[in-house]
């Protein structure tokens, strides 16, 4: 796979990769892939849209978090092993520091009533973010193929959300049916 850059600028150095991915790591706590895309394609123009999509597709086939894989792939393609190390370190440095600080605060104040209420509020906010992300991902499918996608979305939601069945088993059970539906629609 060829790494197509979006501009004629020189390839980023390890320090550039570290700072760029540090910024991405500070942008959100989990789910920072949209920030990485904006940084790599729109802001710094290190990758074209097509190159970003190709690299993300590669990273989705690798074990581990997609964003971590993407930082390693992009870093190594621009600056070799040092670039990969710089990018992944930049991506992980801020969240690790934040988690350690929060763990220290929780150890000290975690048993107080206000801390428990704060954690419950954060849980509700996280659930809302997950629901909003799921809706954003599902909307193009529903809009493009309202009849064929909706039953699968509903069944998966009910099986996992209400019946509490394991995700892996639900996906394994429904995959043949969804593939068959998509295959039949393609003819």
C-alpha positions as CSV (number, residue, x, y, z in Angstrom):
1,X,0.0,0.0,0.0
2,X,1.4,3.4,-1.0
3,X,1.5,6.2,1.4
4,X,0.1,9.2,-0.6
5,X,0.7,12.5,1.1
6,X,-1.7,15.4,0.6
7,X,0.9,18.0,0.0
8,X,4.4,18.6,-1.2
9,X,5.6,19.4,2.3
10,X,8.5,17.5,3.7
11,X,7.6,14.4,5.7
12,X,7.1,15.1,9.3
13,X,9.9,14.4,11.7
14,X,9.6,12.3,14.9
15,X,9.0,15.4,17.0
16,X,6.3,16.6,14.7
17,X,4.6,13.2,14.9
18,X,4.9,13.2,18.7
19,X,3.3,16.7,19.0
20,X,0.6,15.9,16.5
21,X,-0.5,12.7,18.2
22,X,-0.1,14.2,21.7
23,X,-2.7,16.8,20.5
24,X,-5.0,14.0,19.3
25,X,-4.6,12.2,22.6
26,X,-5.6,15.4,24.5
27,X,-8.6,16.0,22.2
28,X,-10.7,13.2,23.7
29,X,-10.7,10.3,26.0
30,X,-11.4,7.3,23.8
31,X,-12.9,7.7,20.3
32,X,-10.3,10.1,19.0
33,X,-10.2,8.7,15.5
34,X,-12.2,11.7,14.1
35,X,-9.6,14.0,15.7
36,X,-6.8,12.0,14.1
37,X,-8.4,12.2,10.7
38,X,-8.9,15.9,10.9
39,X,-5.3,16.4,12.1
40,X,-3.7,14.1,9.4
41,X,-5.9,15.1,6.4
42,X,-7.4,18.5,7.0
43,X,-5.1,20.4,9.4
44,X,-1.6,19.1,8.6
45,X,-2.3,17.6,5.2
46,X,0.1,14.8,5.7
47,X,-2.3,12.3,4.1
48,X,-4.9,12.4,1.4
49,X,-8.4,11.2,2.2
50,X,-7.8,8.1,0.2
51,X,-4.5,7.4,2.0
52,X,-6.2,7.9,5.4
53,X,-9.0,5.5,4.5
54,X,-6.5,2.9,3.2
55,X,-4.3,3.1,6.3
56,X,-7.4,2.9,8.6
57,X,-8.6,-0.1,6.7
58,X,-5.2,-1.8,7.3
59,X,-5.3,-0.9,11.0
60,X,-8.7,-2.3,11.4
61,X,-7.4,-5.7,10.4
62,X,-4.7,-5.6,13.0
63,X,-5.3,-6.6,16.7
64,X,-5.6,-3.7,19.1
65,X,-7.2,-0.3,19.1
66,X,-7.5,1.2,15.6
67,X,-6.1,4.6,16.7
68,X,-3.0,3.1,18.2
69,X,-2.4,1.0,15.1
70,X,-2.9,4.0,13.0
71,X,-0.4,6.1,15.0
72,X,2.2,3.3,14.6
73,X,1.5,2.9,10.8
74,X,1.6,6.6,10.1
75,X,4.6,7.2,12.3
76,X,6.6,4.3,10.8
77,X,5.8,5.3,7.2
78,X,6.9,8.8,7.7
79,X,9.9,8.4,10.1
80,X,10.6,4.7,10.5
81,X,10.7,3.0,13.9
82,X,11.5,6.3,15.7
83,X,8.5,7.9,14.1
84,X,6.3,5.0,15.1
85,X,7.5,5.2,18.7
86,X,7.1,9.0,18.7
87,X,3.5,8.8,17.4
88,X,2.3,6.1,19.7
89,X,4.0,7.7,22.7
90,X,2.5,11.1,21.9
91,X,-0.9,9.5,21.5
92,X,-0.7,7.6,24.8
93,X,1.2,10.0,27.1
94,X,-1.6,12.4,28.0
95,X,-4.3,9.8,28.6
96,X,-2.0,7.7,30.8
97,X,-1.1,10.7,32.8
98,X,-4.7,11.7,33.2
99,X,-5.7,8.2,34.3
100,X,-2.9,8.0,36.8
101,X,-4.0,11.4,38.2
102,X,-7.6,10.4,38.4
103,X,-6.7,7.1,40.1
104,X,-4.7,9.0,42.7
105,X,-7.7,11.3,43.3
106,X,-10.1,8.4,43.5
107,X,-7.9,6.6,46.0
108,X,-8.0,9.7,48.2
109,X,-11.6,10.9,47.7
110,X,-13.4,7.9,46.0
111,X,-15.5,6.9,49.0
112,X,-17.1,10.3,49.5
113,X,-20.7,10.8,48.4
114,X,-19.9,13.5,45.9
115,X,-17.3,11.4,44.2
116,X,-19.8,8.6,43.7
117,X,-22.4,11.0,42.3
118,X,-19.7,12.4,40.0
119,X,-18.8,8.9,38.7
120,X,-22.5,8.2,38.1
121,X,-22.8,11.4,36.1
122,X,-19.7,10.5,34.1
123,X,-21.2,7.1,33.4
124,X,-24.4,8.7,32.0
125,X,-22.4,11.1,29.8
126,X,-20.3,8.2,28.5
127,X,-23.5,6.2,27.7
128,X,-24.9,9.3,25.9
129,X,-21.7,9.6,23.8
130,X,-21.8,5.9,22.9
131,X,-25.5,6.3,21.8
132,X,-24.7,9.4,19.8
133,X,-21.8,7.7,18.0
134,X,-23.9,4.6,17.3
135,X,-26.6,6.8,15.8
136,X,-24.1,8.7,13.7
137,X,-22.7,5.4,12.4
138,X,-26.1,3.9,11.8
139,X,-27.8,6.8,10.1
140,X,-26.0,6.5,6.7
141,X,-27.0,2.8,6.6
142,X,-30.6,3.5,7.5
143,X,-30.8,6.3,5.0
144,X,-29.2,4.4,2.2
145,X,-31.0,1.0,2.8
146,X,-33.8,1.6,5.3
147,X,-35.5,-1.7,4.8
148,X,-32.5,-4.0,4.8
149,X,-30.4,-2.4,7.6
150,X,-33.1,-1.6,10.1
151,X,-34.0,-5.2,11.2
152,X,-30.4,-6.0,11.9
153,X,-29.8,-2.8,13.9
154,X,-33.0,-3.5,15.9
155,X,-32.1,-7.2,16.6
156,X,-28.6,-6.4,17.6
157,X,-29.7,-3.6,19.9
158,X,-32.3,-5.8,21.6
159,X,-30.0,-8.8,21.9
160,X,-27.1,-6.9,23.4
161,X,-28.9,-3.9,25.1
162,X,-31.8,-5.7,26.7
163,X,-31.2,-9.4,26.7
164,X,-27.5,-8.9,27.6
165,X,-26.3,-11.5,25.2
166,X,-22.5,-11.4,24.4
167,X,-21.6,-9.2,21.4
168,X,-19.4,-11.9,19.8
169,X,-22.2,-14.5,19.8
170,X,-24.8,-12.0,18.5
171,X,-22.5,-10.9,15.7
172,X,-21.5,-14.5,14.8
173,X,-25.2,-15.5,14.7
174,X,-26.3,-12.5,12.6
175,X,-23.4,-12.2,10.2
176,X,-24.4,-14.9,7.8
177,X,-27.9,-13.4,7.5
178,X,-26.7,-9.8,7.1
179,X,-24.1,-11.0,4.5
180,X,-26.8,-12.9,2.6
181,X,-29.1,-9.8,2.7
182,X,-26.3,-7.6,1.4
183,X,-25.3,-10.2,-1.3
184,X,-28.9,-10.5,-2.5
185,X,-29.3,-6.7,-2.7
186,X,-26.1,-6.4,-4.8
187,X,-27.5,-8.6,-7.6
